Amino acid sequence: RCYDGDWKNNKMDGYGIFTYPDGREYKGYWKNDKKDGFGEYKWTDGRIYKGNWSNGLQNGEGSFYNPKTKQWKNGIWEKGRKKE
């Protein structure tokens, strides 16, 4: 794993880019070692989430890209799940 970004009290805090060993990547804001604020998460299969995060989970307004349909869908997320 690789993190390039801001630190506070020896924790990821502020803007940073986190790359996972399998190729997933998160670019965005952190607070106390958790995704928090606006960020973009990319999976290795081409899925993308761009939007708000809180306490490490998608939370608030966001957009999700599905590579199978080649479409973006906007929505509201709560605790990591899209609200219907």
N, C-alpha and C positions, 0 to 999 in steps of 0.2 A: 504494500500500500504506500501511496505517496501523497503528501499534503504540501501544497505550496500556498502560503497565505499568512494572514495575520494571527497573532497569538496574544492571549492575555492570561496571566496567572498560569502559564504552562498548559493552556487549553486553546483549542481552535476557537477564535473569536474575531469577528469582522469578516472581510471578504477572503475567500480562498477557493482553491481547486483541489479536489480530492479524487485521486484515481485509484480504482480497485484493481487487484491482480488480474481479474478476468476481463478488464477493459471498460467496465462501467465507469461513469464519471459524473461528478457533481461540481458545478460552478455556481457559487453564490455565497450567501451570508451564513455565518455561524454564530452561535452564542453558547458558551459553556460546553463546547465539544459536540453540539447538536445543530443540525440544519435549522436555521431560524431567520426569517425574512424572505426576500425574493431569491430564487435560485432555479437552476436548470439541471435536471437529472436525465442522463442518457443511459439506456440499457444497450447491451451488445447486439440485440436483435433489431435495433432501430427505433424502438419506442422512446418517446421523449415527454417529460413533464416539465412545463415552465410555469412557475407560479409561486405562491406563498407557502411558507413552511412555518411550523411552530413546534418546538420541542422535538425536532427530528422527524416530524410527519407532515405530509401535505395538509395544509389547512388554510382555507380562504379561497380566493379566486385563483384559478389556474387553467391551463390549456394542456390537453393531452394529444399527442400525435401517434396515430396507429399506422405503421408502415404497410400493413396489409391493405388497408383501405386508402392509404395516402391522404388521410384527412385529419384535420385538427378539430377537437371538440372542446369548447369552453364549458366551465362549470364551477361549482362550489364544492370544495373538499372539506371534510371534517375528520380529524384524527386519522389521516391516511386513506380515507375512502371517499369516493365521489358520491355526493348526495344526488338522489334521483328526483 
